[in-house]
Amino acid sequence: KLAALKNYTRTRGTDAASLLRMAKLGVAIDRWVADKELKATAIQCWSALEEFYGVVPCALMSMMSESLIPSACETDIGGVIGMLAMQCASGQPSALLDWNNNYGSDPDKGVFFHCSNLPKSFFERHRMDFQEIIAGTVGKQNTYGTITGRIRPGAFTYCRVATDDLNGAIAGYVGQGQFTNDKLETFGGYGVFQIPDLQGLLNHICETGFEHHVAVNLSEVAEPVYEALARYMGWDMYGHDA
């Protein structure tokens, strides 16, 4: 497992002790996935692991998602369902991202970001680093293991699945967009995106109470995902491109 980590991404700058802890955690997770015959996972990624074990699980989760066992951070079960749905439709890895902020004054552009655990195939270039957000709380030495880089330009599908607790139902939304080449310098896993009528989509997300997480897949599969989740699963799905 240690060799697999080193072969997966550039680990220069990450100390040997942290890499070994990651490898041991990876073996434990792999055994759990095999024993339970899991198709996907959602992991409570902070802050217990950093405080009591001394690494972030991001690289291990990235490796799982890349190998088509999607893994969502922050124990986001709805997020990993969206990841799995798009993976089933496209045969390609999915990631979980944050709707993060606007991009300049363009109403149809924004920034996706995560710390990150994105599959390496999402990136133009990638490397292992420490998790800059939580490092201020638990210390830099306890936060190595993220996969950082910029998402490569191209088409993508986004999907969010969540429980509508007030109505006792499952709801979601799905649509398509483009990652662009617009200039952006930050940390973690990130990319500038463009979605037609983004403001209308954001209004829908906010007014219906969806979380800040969204699953993304570098493919164009909104139509089959909508059909599967709305028609066959019977969930209350909003198709932004419909």
VEXSE-394923 format. One record per residue: residue number from 0; residue in three letters; chain; x, y, z of N, C-alpha, C in turn. Coordinates in steps of 0.1 Angstrom, whole numbers. Example, Ala and Ser with C-alpha at 12.3 -4.5 7.8 and 13.67 -1.06 7.14 Angstrom:
2
num|residu|chaine|n.x|n.y|n.z|ca.x|ca.y|ca.z|c.x|c.y|c.z
0|ALA|A|132|-57|78|123|-45|78|132|-33|78
1|SER|A|128|-22|71|137|-11|71|129|0|79
This chain:
242
num|residu|chaine|n.x|n.y|n.z|ca.x|ca.y|ca.z|c.x|c.y|c.z
0|LYS|A|8|-12|0|0|0|0|9|13|0
1|LEU|A|20|12|7|29|23|7|35|26|-7
2|ALA|A|38|15|-14|43|17|-28|32|22|-37
3|ALA|A|20|18|-35|8|23|-43|7|38|-41
4|LEU|A|8|43|-28|7|57|-25|17|65|-33
5|LYS|A|30|60|-32|41|67|-38|40|67|-53
6|ASN|A|34|57|-59|32|56|-73|20|64|-78
7|TYR|A|11|67|-69|-1|74|-73|1|89|-76
8|THR|A|9|95|-68|11|110|-70|25|114|-65
9|ARG|A|29|126|-67|42|130|-62|40|133|-47
10|THR|A|49|126|-40|48|127|-25|60|135|-19
11|ARG|A|68|141|-28|79|149|-23|75|160|-13
12|GLY|A|81|160|-1|77|170|9|69|164|20
13|THR|A|64|152|18|56|145|28|66|135|35
14|ASP|A|66|136|48|76|127|55|72|113|56
15|ALA|A|82|104|58|80|90|57|71|85|67
16|ALA|A|71|91|79|62|86|90|47|89|86
17|SER|A|44|100|80|30|103|76|26|93|65
18|LEU|A|35|91|55|32|81|44|29|68|50
19|LEU|A|36|63|60|34|50|65|21|49|73
20|ARG|A|17|60|80|4|60|87|-7|60|76
21|MET|A|-6|67|65|-16|66|55|-17|52|49
22|ALA|A|-6|46|47|-6|32|41|-13|22|51
23|LYS|A|-10|23|64|-17|15|74|-32|17|74
24|LEU|A|-36|30|74|-50|33|73|-56|28|60
25|GLY|A|-49|29|49|-54|24|37|-56|9|37
26|VAL|A|-48|2|43|-49|-13|44|-62|-16|52
27|ALA|A|-64|-9|63|-76|-11|72|-89|-8|64
28|ILE|A|-89|3|56|-101|7|48|-103|-3|37
29|ASP|A|-92|-8|31|-94|-18|20|-100|-31|25
30|ARG|A|-96|-35|37|-101|-47|43|-116|-45|47
31|TRP|A|-119|-34|52|-133|-31|55|-142|-31|43
32|VAL|A|-137|-24|32|-145|-24|20|-147|-38|14
33|ALA|A|-137|-46|15|-138|-60|10|-147|-69|19
34|ASP|A|-145|-67|32|-153|-75|41|-168|-72|40
35|LYS|A|-171|-60|38|-185|-55|37|-191|-55|23
36|GLU|A|-182|-58|13|-186|-58|-1|-192|-44|-5
37|LEU|A|-185|-34|-1|-190|-20|-3|-188|-16|-18
38|LYS|A|-197|-8|-23|-195|-2|-37|-191|12|-36
39|ALA|A|-192|18|-24|-189|33|-22|-187|35|-7
40|THR|A|-180|46|-4|-178|49|10|-180|64|13
41|ALA|A|-183|68|25|-183|82|29|-176|82|43
42|ILE|A|-165|90|44|-156|90|55|-156|103|63
43|GLN|A|-157|102|76|-156|114|85|-141|118|85
44|CYS|A|-138|128|77|-124|131|74|-118|141|83
45|TRP|A|-125|148|91|-119|157|101|-128|160|112
46|SER|A|-123|162|124|-109|164|127|-104|153|136
47|ALA|A|-112|142|138|-107|131|147|-94|124|141
48|LEU|A|-94|122|128|-83|115|122|-70|123|123
49|GLU|A|-71|136|122|-60|145|123|-55|146|137
50|GLU|A|-64|147|147|-61|149|161|-55|136|167
51|PHE|A|-61|125|163|-57|112|170|-49|103|162
52|TYR|A|-48|105|149|-40|96|141|-29|103|133
53|GLY|A|-31|116|130|-20|124|124|-19|125|109
54|VAL|A|-30|121|102|-30|123|87|-44|126|83
55|VAL|A|-45|131|70|-58|132|64|-60|120|55
56|PRO|A|-72|115|53|-75|104|44|-76|107|29
57|CYS|A|-74|119|25|-78|124|12|-71|116|1
58|ALA|A|-58|113|2|-51|105|-9|-57|91|-10
59|LEU|A|-61|85|1|-67|72|1|-80|72|-6
60|MET|A|-88|82|-3|-101|84|-8|-100|87|-23
61|SER|A|-90|95|-27|-88|98|-41|-85|85|-49
62|MET|A|-77|76|-43|-73|63|-49|-86|55|-51
63|MET|A|-94|54|-41|-107|46|-42|-116|52|-53
64|SER|A|-118|65|-53|-126|70|-64|-121|68|-77
65|GLU|A|-107|69|-79|-101|67|-92|-103|52|-96
66|SER|A|-103|43|-87|-105|29|-90|-120|25|-90
67|LEU|A|-129|35|-91|-143|33|-93|-150|27|-80
68|ILE|A|-145|31|-69|-152|29|-56|-153|43|-50
69|PRO|A|-163|50|-54|-163|65|-50|-163|66|-35
70|SER|A|-156|77|-30|-155|79|-16|-157|94|-14
71|ALA|A|-167|97|-6|-171|111|-3|-166|115|11
72|CYS|A|-162|128|12|-157|133|24|-168|138|33
73|GLU|A|-165|141|46|-174|146|56|-186|138|57
74|THR|A|-185|125|56|-195|115|58|-208|118|50
75|ASP|A|-206|123|38|-217|128|29|-223|117|21
76|ILE|A|-233|110|27|-240|99|21|-247|103|8
77|GLY|A|-254|114|8|-261|119|-4|-251|122|-14
78|GLY|A|-239|128|-10|-229|131|-20|-224|119|-27
79|VAL|A|-221|108|-20|-216|96|-26|-226|89|-35
80|ILE|A|-239|91|-32|-249|85|-41|-249|92|-54
81|GLY|A|-248|105|-54|-246|113|-67|-234|109|-74
82|MET|A|-223|107|-67|-210|103|-73|-212|89|-80
83|LEU|A|-218|80|-73|-220|66|-78|-230|66|-90
84|ALA|A|-240|74|-90|-250|75|-101|-243|79|-114
85|MET|A|-235|90|-113|-228|95|-125|-217|85|-129
86|GLN|A|-210|78|-120|-201|68|-124|-207|57|-131
87|CYS|A|-219|52|-127|-226|42|-133|-230|46|-148
88|ALA|A|-233|58|-150|-237|63|-163|-225|65|-172
89|SER|A|-214|69|-167|-203|73|-176|-191|62|-176
90|GLY|A|-190|54|-165|-179|45|-164|-166|52|-160
91|GLN|A|-167|65|-156|-156|73|-152|-157|77|-137
92|PRO|A|-145|81|-131|-146|85|-117|-154|97|-114
93|SER|A|-159|99|-102|-166|111|-98|-158|117|-86
94|ALA|A|-161|130|-84|-155|137|-73|-166|144|-65
95|LEU|A|-163|149|-53|-172|157|-45|-166|171|-43
96|LEU|A|-173|181|-46|-168|195|-46|-177|204|-38
97|ASP|A|-171|216|-35|-179|227|-29|-183|237|-39
98|TRP|A|-196|241|-39|-199|254|-46|-192|265|-38
99|ASN|A|-181|270|-43|-173|278|-34|-175|293|-35
100|ASN|A|-174|299|-47|-176|314|-48|-177|318|-63
101|ASN|A|-181|330|-65|-182|336|-78|-169|337|-85
102|TYR|A|-169|338|-99|-157|341|-106|-159|355|-113
103|GLY|A|-152|365|-107|-153|378|-113|-167|383|-114
104|SER|A|-171|389|-125|-184|395|-126|-193|387|-136
105|ASP|A|-188|375|-141|-196|367|-150|-206|359|-142
106|PRO|A|-219|362|-145|-230|355|-137|-231|340|-139
107|ASP|A|-225|335|-150|-225|321|-153|-212|313|-149
108|LYS|A|-203|320|-143|-190|313|-139|-189|313|-124
109|GLY|A|-182|303|-119|-179|302|-105|-167|293|-103
110|VAL|A|-164|290|-90|-153|282|-86|-157|270|-78
111|PHE|A|-153|258|-83|-154|246|-75|-141|244|-67
112|PHE|A|-142|239|-55|-130|237|-46|-133|226|-37
113|HIS|A|-122|218|-34|-122|210|-22|-107|208|-17
114|CYS|A|-105|202|-6|-92|203|1|-80|196|-5
115|SER|A|-78|184|-11|-89|177|-17|-86|162|-18
116|ASN|A|-97|155|-21|-96|141|-23|-101|137|-38
117|LEU|A|-100|146|-47|-104|144|-61|-96|132|-67
118|PRO|A|-102|124|-76|-95|114|-83|-84|121|-91
119|LYS|A|-72|114|-93|-61|121|-100|-64|124|-114
120|SER|A|-73|116|-120|-77|118|-135|-84|131|-137
121|PHE|A|-88|138|-126|-95|151|-128|-85|162|-131
122|PHE|A|-72|160|-127|-62|171|-127|-54|172|-140
123|GLU|A|-50|185|-142|-39|187|-152|-26|181|-147
124|ARG|A|-23|185|-134|-11|180|-127|-15|179|-112
125|HIS|A|-9|170|-105|-13|168|-91|-1|164|-83
126|ARG|A|-2|166|-70|8|162|-60|2|161|-46
127|MET|A|9|155|-37|4|154|-23|9|166|-16
128|ASP|A|0|171|-6|4|182|2|-3|181|15
129|PHE|A|-2|191|23|-9|192|36|-22|199|34
130|GLN|A|-32|197|44|-45|204|43|-44|217|50
131|GLU|A|-44|228|42|-41|241|47|-52|247|56
132|ILE|A|-64|242|54|-75|248|62|-74|243|77
133|ILE|A|-74|230|78|-74|224|92|-60|225|99
134|ALA|A|-50|227|91|-36|228|97|-35|238|108
135|GLY|A|-43|249|107|-42|260|117|-48|255|130
136|THR|A|-56|245|130|-62|239|142|-54|228|149
137|VAL|A|-50|218|140|-44|206|145|-29|205|142
138|GLY|A|-24|215|135|-10|215|132|-7|209|118
139|LYS|A|2|215|111|6|211|97|10|197|97
140|GLN|A|18|192|107|24|179|106|13|168|106
141|ASN|A|1|171|111|-10|161|113|-19|162|101
142|THR|A|-16|169|90|-26|171|79|-20|167|66
143|TYR|A|-10|160|65|-5|155|52|-14|145|46
144|GLY|A|-15|145|32|-23|135|25|-33|140|15
145|THR|A|-34|153|13|-43|158|3|-37|156|-11
146|ILE|A|-46|156|-21|-42|156|-35|-46|170|-41
147|THR|A|-36|177|-45|-39|191|-49|-36|193|-64
148|GLY|A|-43|202|-70|-40|206|-84|-53|212|-90
149|ARG|A|-51|217|-102|-62|223|-110|-70|213|-118
150|ILE|A|-83|214|-118|-91|205|-127|-89|208|-141
151|ARG|A|-87|198|-150|-85|201|-164|-98|206|-171
152|PRO|A|-96|214|-181|-108|220|-188|-116|208|-195
153|GLY|A|-129|211|-197|-137|201|-204|-151|201|-198
154|ALA|A|-159|193|-205|-173|191|-201|-175|183|-188
155|PHE|A|-185|186|-180|-188|178|-168|-203|178|-165
156|THR|A|-207|168|-157|-220|167|-152|-220|169|-137
157|TYR|A|-229|176|-131|-230|177|-117|-243|171|-112
158|CYS|A|-243|167|-100|-255|160|-94|-255|161|-79
159|ARG|A|-266|164|-73|-267|164|-58|-279|156|-54
160|VAL|A|-278|147|-45|-289|140|-39|-289|143|-24
161|ALA|A|-301|145|-19|-302|148|-4|-316|143|1
162|THR|A|-317|142|14|-330|139|20|-337|151|23
163|ASP|A|-350|152|19|-359|163|22|-366|158|35
164|ASP|A|-360|162|46|-365|157|59|-379|162|63
165|LEU|A|-383|174|59|-396|179|62|-407|171|55
166|ASN|A|-404|166|43|-414|159|35|-412|144|35
167|GLY|A|-401|139|41|-399|125|41|-396|119|28
168|ALA|A|-388|127|20|-386|123|6|-371|125|2
169|ILE|A|-367|119|-9|-354|121|-14|-355|131|-26
170|ALA|A|-346|141|-27|-346|151|-38|-332|153|-43
171|GLY|A|-332|160|-55|-318|162|-60|-319|171|-72
172|TYR|A|-308|174|-78|-307|182|-91|-296|176|-99
173|VAL|A|-296|179|-112|-286|174|-121|-285|184|-133
174|GLY|A|-273|185|-138|-271|194|-150|-257|192|-155
175|GLN|A|-254|201|-165|-241|200|-172|-234|213|-173
176|GLY|A|-221|214|-174|-213|226|-176|-200|223|-182
177|GLN|A|-191|233|-181|-178|233|-186|-168|238|-176
178|PHE|A|-157|231|-175|-145|236|-168|-137|244|-178
179|THR|A|-132|256|-174|-126|266|-183|-111|267|-180
180|ASN|A|-105|275|-188|-90|278|-186|-88|292|-179
181|ASP|A|-99|298|-173|-97|311|-167|-87|310|-156
182|LYS|A|-80|321|-154|-69|322|-145|-74|320|-130
183|LEU|A|-67|312|-123|-71|310|-109|-59|304|-101
184|GLU|A|-55|310|-90|-44|305|-82|-49|303|-68
185|THR|A|-49|291|-63|-53|288|-49|-48|274|-45
186|PHE|A|-52|269|-34|-47|256|-30|-58|245|-31
187|GLY|A|-55|233|-27|-65|222|-28|-67|218|-42
188|GLY|A|-79|212|-44|-84|208|-58|-94|218|-62
189|TYR|A|-92|224|-74|-100|236|-78|-102|237|-93
190|GLY|A|-112|245|-97|-114|248|-111|-124|258|-113
191|VAL|A|-123|266|-124|-133|276|-128|-143|269|-137
192|PHE|A|-156|270|-134|-166|264|-142|-176|274|-148
193|GLN|A|-183|270|-159|-193|278|-165|-206|269|-167
194|ILE|A|-217|274|-162|-230|267|-163|-240|277|-168
195|PRO|A|-248|274|-178|-258|283|-183|-268|286|-172
196|ASP|A|-272|299|-171|-281|303|-160|-277|298|-147
197|LEU|A|-265|300|-143|-259|296|-130|-267|303|-119
198|GLN|A|-271|315|-121|-279|322|-110|-292|315|-107
199|GLY|A|-299|311|-118|-311|303|-116|-309|290|-108
200|LEU|A|-298|283|-112|-295|271|-104|-292|274|-90
201|LEU|A|-284|284|-87|-281|287|-73|-293|291|-65
202|ASN|A|-302|298|-72|-315|302|-65|-322|289|-61
203|HIS|A|-323|279|-70|-330|267|-67|-323|260|-56
204|ILE|A|-310|259|-56|-302|252|-45|-305|259|-32
205|CYS|A|-304|272|-31|-306|279|-18|-321|278|-14
206|GLU|A|-330|280|-23|-344|281|-19|-350|268|-15
207|THR|A|-344|257|-20|-349|243|-16|-340|237|-6
208|GLY|A|-329|244|-1|-322|239|11|-312|229|8
209|PHE|A|-306|228|-4|-295|218|-6|-282|223|0
210|GLU|A|-274|213|3|-261|215|10|-251|221|0
211|HIS|A|-239|225|5|-229|232|-4|-221|222|-12
212|HIS|A|-222|209|-9|-215|198|-17|-223|195|-30
213|VAL|A|-215|192|-40|-221|187|-52|-211|177|-58
214|ALA|A|-217|166|-64|-209|156|-71|-206|160|-85
215|VAL|A|-195|157|-90|-191|161|-104|-184|149|-111
216|ASN|A|-187|148|-124|-181|137|-132|-177|144|-146
217|LEU|A|-165|140|-150|-160|147|-163|-166|140|-175
218|SER|A|-179|141|-177|-186|135|-188|-199|143|-189
219|GLU|A|-207|139|-200|-220|145|-202|-231|134|-201
220|VAL|A|-235|132|-189|-245|122|-186|-257|126|-178
221|ALA|A|-260|139|-179|-272|145|-171|-285|138|-175
222|GLU|A|-287|135|-188|-300|129|-192|-302|115|-186
223|PRO|A|-292|106|-187|-294|92|-182|-295|93|-166
224|VAL|A|-287|102|-160|-288|102|-145|-301|108|-141
225|TYR|A|-306|118|-148|-320|123|-144|-330|112|-146
226|GLU|A|-330|105|-157|-339|94|-160|-339|83|-149
227|ALA|A|-327|80|-145|-325|69|-135|-331|73|-122
228|LEU|A|-327|85|-118|-331|89|-104|-345|94|-103
229|ALA|A|-350|101|-114|-364|106|-113|-374|96|-117
230|ARG|A|-372|89|-129|-382|80|-134|-382|67|-126
231|TYR|A|-370|61|-125|-369|47|-120|-368|47|-104
232|MET|A|-360|56|-98|-360|57|-84|-372|65|-78
233|GLY|A|-378|73|-86|-390|81|-81|-386|92|-72
234|TRP|A|-374|98|-73|-370|109|-65|-374|122|-71
235|ASP|A|-375|132|-63|-379|145|-68|-367|153|-74
236|MET|A|-364|151|-86|-352|156|-93|-355|169|-101
237|TYR|A|-346|178|-100|-347|190|-108|-336|189|-119
238|GLY|A|-340|190|-132|-330|190|-143|-328|204|-147
239|HIS|A|-316|209|-144|-313|223|-148|-313|226|-163
240|ASP|A|-309|216|-170|-308|217|-185|-320|213|-192
241|ALA|A|-330|209|-185|-342|202|-191|-349|213|-200
